[in-house]
């Protein structure tokens, strides 16, 4: 199963999906075009994969498509690099915090 976190806005027109496999959040939204269809986009506006380019009649169908996509998707290279960087920085900060300060100013 994929670790995802859903955040709904107050009028239930947008659902933000945060995943541990992508750097940017995916958003299921209802465009203001007069139809009752839902679409998927990246929060930053980047192009979505081909399996997420369609329209769904409800948010549940779009969420199921996103979950299917994330279940088969590998962690993006950018996400892997950023995660390793954050882990190294956190380790370095804990080491620096435990060492006594020998410099006197």
N, CA, C and O of each residue as an XYZ file, in Angstrom:
420
protein
N       0.838     -1.187      0.000
C       0.000      0.000      0.000
C       0.881      1.248      0.000
O       2.016      1.217      0.474
N       0.360      2.311     -0.521
C       1.089      3.562     -0.649
C       0.720      4.486      0.504
O      -0.447      4.600      0.880
N       1.734      5.143      1.057
C       1.480      6.123      2.117
C       1.077      7.441      1.470
O       1.892      8.106      0.831
N      -0.185      7.808      1.643
C      -0.652      9.085      1.114
C      -1.383      9.839      2.219
O      -1.913      9.245      3.158
N      -1.395     11.142      2.086
C      -2.096     12.008      3.026
C      -3.020     12.921      2.233
O      -2.567     13.663      1.361
N      -4.312     12.868      2.534
C      -5.306     13.665      1.823
C      -5.646     14.918      2.621
O      -5.820     14.873      3.839
N      -5.737     16.035      1.907
C      -6.153     17.294      2.513
C      -7.238     17.892      1.636
O      -7.003     18.207      0.470
N      -8.431     18.047      2.204
C      -9.561     18.599      1.451
C      -9.712     20.079      1.778
O      -9.483     20.503      2.910
N     -10.105     20.870      0.759
C     -10.370     22.278      1.028
C     -11.781     22.419      1.584
O     -12.535     21.448      1.639
N     -12.131     23.627      1.993
C     -13.401     23.830      2.705
C     -14.644     23.612      1.858
O     -15.682     23.231      2.400
N     -14.582     23.840      0.534
C     -15.783     23.642     -0.280
C     -15.760     22.321     -1.048
O     -16.581     22.118     -1.943
N     -14.828     21.412     -0.710
C     -14.742     20.070     -1.294
C     -14.554     20.076     -2.811
O     -14.967     19.129     -3.480
N     -13.945     21.114     -3.362
C     -13.695     21.172     -4.792
C     -12.279     20.707     -5.135
O     -12.012     20.362     -6.285
N     -11.366     20.693     -4.155
C      -9.986     20.269     -4.368
C      -9.545     19.338     -3.256
O      -9.878     19.534     -2.087
N      -8.783     18.314     -3.646
C      -8.200     17.385     -2.691
C      -6.707     17.315     -2.989
O      -6.306     16.937     -4.090
N      -5.893     17.674     -2.018
C      -4.441     17.626     -2.180
C      -3.946     16.279     -1.680
O      -4.336     15.832     -0.602
N      -3.083     15.629     -2.462
C      -2.586     14.299     -2.149
C      -1.079     14.369     -1.977
O      -0.354     14.625     -2.939
N      -0.609     14.146     -0.774
C       0.822     14.148     -0.471
C       1.274     12.692     -0.379
O       0.675     11.888      0.336
N       2.339     12.364     -1.114
C       2.839     10.993     -1.147
C       4.324     10.978     -0.813
O       5.027     11.973     -0.987
N       4.784      9.830     -0.331
C       6.203      9.687     -0.058
C       6.990      9.358     -1.329
O       8.213      9.229     -1.270
N       6.326      9.220     -2.463
C       6.991      8.889     -3.718
C       7.194     10.073     -4.646
O       7.927      9.960     -5.629
N       6.568     11.197     -4.363
C       6.713     12.364     -5.229
C       7.141     13.575     -4.416
O       6.817     13.698     -3.235
N       7.871     14.459     -5.067
C       8.330     15.680     -4.420
C       7.191     16.699     -4.292
O       7.071     17.383     -3.275
N       6.361     16.790     -5.333
C       5.248     17.753     -5.357
C       3.926     17.024     -5.119
O       3.783     15.847     -5.448
N       2.978     17.734     -4.550
C       1.662     17.149     -4.279
C       0.834     17.056     -5.554
O       0.945     17.895     -6.447
N       0.007     16.024     -5.622
C      -0.993     15.911     -6.685
C      -2.292     16.505     -6.169
O      -2.586     16.427     -4.976
N      -3.065     17.094     -7.060
C      -4.322     17.737     -6.676
C      -5.440     17.209     -7.558
O      -5.344     17.260     -8.785
N      -6.511     16.696     -6.935
C      -7.742     16.346     -7.645
C      -8.645     17.556     -7.511
O      -8.957     17.989     -6.402
N      -9.066     18.103     -8.652
C      -9.831     19.348     -8.612
C     -10.976     19.306     -9.612
O     -10.985     18.503    -10.545
N     -11.937     20.189     -9.392
C     -13.073     20.346    -10.293
C     -12.867     21.652    -11.051
O     -12.982     22.729    -10.466
N     -12.561     21.570    -12.357
C     -12.350     22.803    -13.118
C     -13.633     23.638    -13.209
O     -14.736     23.098    -13.132
N     -13.484     24.916    -13.367
C     -14.628     25.827    -13.464
C     -15.064     25.953    -14.922
O     -15.077     27.050    -15.479
N     -15.422     24.822    -15.538
C     -15.830     24.840    -16.940
C     -17.302     24.480    -17.140
O     -17.752     24.345    -18.278
N     -18.051     24.325    -16.059
C     -19.476     24.054    -16.171
C     -19.828     22.574    -16.195
O     -21.011     22.234    -16.182
N     -18.850     21.689    -16.231
C     -19.103     20.249    -16.231
C     -18.877     19.684    -14.839
O     -18.236     20.315    -13.998
N     -19.414     18.479    -14.601
C     -19.273     17.835    -13.293
C     -18.119     16.838    -13.291
O     -18.203     15.805    -12.627
N     -17.055     17.124    -14.015
C     -15.925     16.215    -14.108
C     -14.771     16.699    -13.236
O     -14.596     17.899    -13.020
N     -13.996     15.753    -12.744
C     -12.829     16.051    -11.924
C     -11.572     15.697    -12.704
O     -11.570     14.758    -13.500
N     -10.501     16.452    -12.471
C      -9.230     16.234    -13.148
C      -8.117     16.180    -12.110
O      -8.323     16.499    -10.939
N      -6.931     15.769    -12.562
C      -5.763     15.663    -11.682
C      -4.665     16.558    -12.231
O      -4.449     16.624    -13.442
N      -3.967     17.252    -11.324
C      -2.830     18.079    -11.727
C      -1.798     18.047    -10.608
O      -2.099     17.676     -9.473
N      -0.571     18.446    -10.951
C       0.438     18.653     -9.926
C       0.239     20.034     -9.336
O      -0.222     20.948    -10.021
N       0.582     20.187     -8.082
C       0.412     21.459     -7.398
C       1.187     22.577     -8.095
O       0.753     23.728     -8.117
N       2.332     22.220     -8.660
C       3.172     23.225     -9.323
C       2.730     23.508    -10.754
O       3.234     24.441    -11.379
N       1.793     22.717    -11.285
C       1.331     22.924    -12.654
C       2.088     22.092    -13.671
O       1.863     22.246    -14.872
N       2.981     21.212    -13.228
C       3.750     20.367    -14.143
C       2.829     19.350    -14.827
O       1.720     19.085    -14.364
N       3.313     18.791    -15.930
C       2.540     17.824    -16.702
C       2.382     16.525    -15.897
O       3.342     16.021    -15.315
N       1.157     16.000    -15.877
C       0.886     14.747    -15.163
C       1.133     13.560    -16.089
O       1.110     13.724    -17.309
N       1.370     12.370    -15.539
C       1.552     11.181    -16.369
C       0.307     10.880    -17.198
O      -0.790     11.342    -16.882
N       0.490     10.101    -18.259
C      -0.600      9.849    -19.201
C      -1.800      9.160    -18.557
O      -2.935      9.404    -18.965
N      -1.572      8.303    -17.557
C      -2.716      7.614    -16.936
C      -3.550      8.530    -16.039
O      -4.626      8.140    -15.587
N      -3.063      9.738    -15.782
C      -3.813     10.693    -14.954
C      -4.326     11.879    -15.758
O      -4.795     12.853    -15.170
N      -4.251     11.827    -17.076
C      -4.669     12.953    -17.904
C      -6.162     12.992    -18.209
O      -6.617     13.941    -18.847
N      -6.923     12.027    -17.792
C      -8.337     11.970    -18.123
C      -9.209     12.805    -17.209
O      -8.727     13.633    -16.437
N     -10.512     12.564    -17.318
C     -11.510     13.210    -16.461
C     -12.335     12.123    -15.785
O     -12.585     11.072    -16.375
N     -12.753     12.371    -14.561
C     -13.543     11.418    -13.809
C     -14.834     12.080    -13.352
O     -14.869     13.289    -13.120
N     -15.901     11.285    -13.223
C     -17.198     11.847    -12.870
C     -17.314     12.183    -11.391
O     -18.254     12.868    -10.987
N     -16.391     11.721    -10.590
C     -16.419     12.044     -9.163
C     -15.026     12.022     -8.586
O     -14.102     11.488     -9.200
N     -14.865     12.596     -7.413
C     -13.534     12.613     -6.800
C     -13.048     11.221     -6.405
O     -11.841     10.982     -6.374
N     -13.960     10.302     -6.105
C     -13.555      8.953     -5.707
C     -12.843      8.235     -6.854
O     -11.846      7.547     -6.632
N     -13.345      8.392     -8.065
C     -12.707      7.776     -9.224
C     -11.330      8.353     -9.489
O     -10.400      7.616     -9.815
N     -11.192      9.660     -9.354
C      -9.893     10.306     -9.558
C      -8.905      9.886     -8.468
O      -7.730      9.654     -8.752
N      -9.375      9.790     -7.227
C      -8.509      9.352     -6.142
C      -8.050      7.910     -6.345
O      -6.897      7.579     -6.067
N      -8.950      7.053     -6.829
C      -8.581      5.663     -7.106
C      -7.522      5.596     -8.197
O      -6.597      4.789     -8.108
N      -7.641      6.431     -9.225
C      -6.649      6.459    -10.300
C      -5.296      6.932     -9.774
O      -4.260      6.389    -10.157
N      -5.297      7.932     -8.906
C      -4.050      8.431     -8.328
C      -3.415      7.358     -7.446
O      -2.201      7.160     -7.498
N      -4.210      6.667     -6.644
C      -3.679      5.600     -5.793
C      -3.092      4.471     -6.628
O      -2.040      3.931     -6.286
N      -3.764      4.105     -7.727
C      -3.237      3.077     -8.639
C      -1.905      3.520     -9.233
O      -0.955      2.741     -9.315
N      -1.852      4.785     -9.645
C      -0.625      5.322    -10.228
C       0.520      5.307     -9.214
O       1.635      4.898     -9.540
N       0.248      5.744     -8.006
C       1.298      5.801     -6.989
C       1.737      4.419     -6.522
O       2.879      4.244     -6.099
N       0.845      3.437     -6.595
C       1.200      2.076     -6.187
C       2.247      1.472     -7.125
O       3.089      0.687     -6.687
N       2.202      1.831     -8.407
C       3.148      1.271     -9.371
C       4.335      2.182     -9.629
O       5.298      1.762    -10.270
N       4.293      3.395     -9.156
C       5.343      4.383     -9.427
C       6.532      4.178     -8.490
O       6.364      3.879     -7.307
N       7.725      4.344     -9.035
C       8.927      4.333     -8.213
C       9.179      5.744     -7.688
O       8.635      6.717     -8.209
N       9.998      5.839     -6.663
C      10.365      7.149     -6.114
C      11.154      7.896     -7.188
O      12.067      7.338     -7.795
N      10.800      9.155     -7.416
C      11.481      9.931     -8.446
C      12.927     10.182     -8.023
O      13.216     10.267     -6.829
N      13.838     10.301     -8.995
C      15.238     10.560     -8.645
C      15.413     11.844     -7.830
O      16.212     11.874     -6.894
N      14.687     12.886     -8.169
C      14.782     14.147     -7.431
C      14.355     13.948     -5.978
O      14.990     14.480     -5.066
N      13.294     13.194     -5.761
C      12.813     12.931     -4.403
C      13.858     12.140     -3.616
O      14.094     12.427     -2.443
N      14.485     11.147     -4.251
C      15.499     10.343     -3.579
C      16.696     11.199     -3.173
O      17.200     11.070     -2.057
N      17.152     12.070     -4.071
C      18.287     12.950     -3.767
C      17.938     13.888     -2.623
O      18.733     14.057     -1.699
N      16.772     14.494     -2.673
C      16.366     15.423     -1.612
C      16.209     14.725     -0.267
O      16.560     15.289      0.769
N      15.680     13.491     -0.275
C      15.533     12.746      0.974
C      16.890     12.417      1.587
O      17.071     12.531      2.799
N      17.857     12.003      0.739
C      19.199     11.705      1.250
C      19.852     12.966      1.807
O      20.511     12.919      2.845
N      19.670     14.094      1.120
C      20.236     15.357      1.593
C      19.654     15.746      2.955
O      20.391     16.153      3.853
N      18.348     15.622      3.105
C      17.704     15.971      4.377
C      18.165     15.057      5.500
O      18.350     15.505      6.632
N      18.352     13.775      5.195
C      18.823     12.830      6.212
C      20.249     13.155      6.633
O      20.570     13.108      7.820
N      21.114     13.488      5.662
C      22.497     13.844      5.996
C      22.546     15.126      6.830
O      23.309     15.215      7.792
N      21.733     16.114      6.460
C      21.717     17.374      7.201
C      21.221     17.156      8.629
O      21.779     17.725      9.567
N      20.178     16.339      8.807
C      19.660     16.073     10.152
C      20.708     15.349     10.993
O      20.864     15.649     12.177
N      21.424     14.400     10.396
C      22.465     13.681     11.124
C      23.589     14.632     11.511
O      24.104     14.565     12.627
N      23.970     15.517     10.597
C      25.036     16.469     10.865
C      24.634     17.435     11.977
O      25.453     17.777     12.830
N      23.376     17.875     11.972
C      22.902     18.792     13.005
C      22.883     18.126     14.377
O      23.193     18.772     15.377
N      22.528     16.849     14.440
C      22.524     16.164     15.737
C      23.945     15.968     16.247
O      24.190     16.062     17.450
N      24.889     15.696     15.338
C      26.287     15.558     15.749
C      26.822     16.894     16.249
O      27.482     16.947     17.286
N      26.549     17.957     15.533
C      27.020     19.283     15.931
C      26.372     19.741     17.229
O      26.991     20.472     18.002
N      25.155     19.329     17.476
C      24.461     19.754     18.694
C      25.012     19.037     19.923
O      24.954     19.586     21.023
N      25.544     17.827     19.764
C      26.028     17.083     20.924
C      27.485     17.370     21.245
O      27.925     17.113     22.365
N      28.250     17.899     20.287
C      29.655     18.204     20.547
C      29.767     19.479     21.386
O      29.057     20.453     21.133
N      30.643     19.476     22.370
C      30.822     20.702     23.171
C      31.533     21.754     22.347
O      32.373     21.432     21.507
N      31.205     22.987     22.579
C      31.801     24.107     21.872
C      33.107     24.472     22.568
O      33.097     24.988     23.685
N      34.253     24.200     21.893
C      35.552     24.458     22.504
C      36.084     25.840     22.176
O      37.068     26.278     22.774
N      35.458     26.535     21.243
C      35.906     27.868     20.873
C      35.391     28.885     21.892
O      34.249     28.806     22.344
N      36.233     29.817     22.236
C      35.799     30.909     23.119
C      35.858     32.210     22.349
O      36.830     32.476     21.642
N      34.853     32.999     22.480
C      34.799     34.268     21.750
C      34.901     35.435     22.677
O      34.873     36.582     22.231
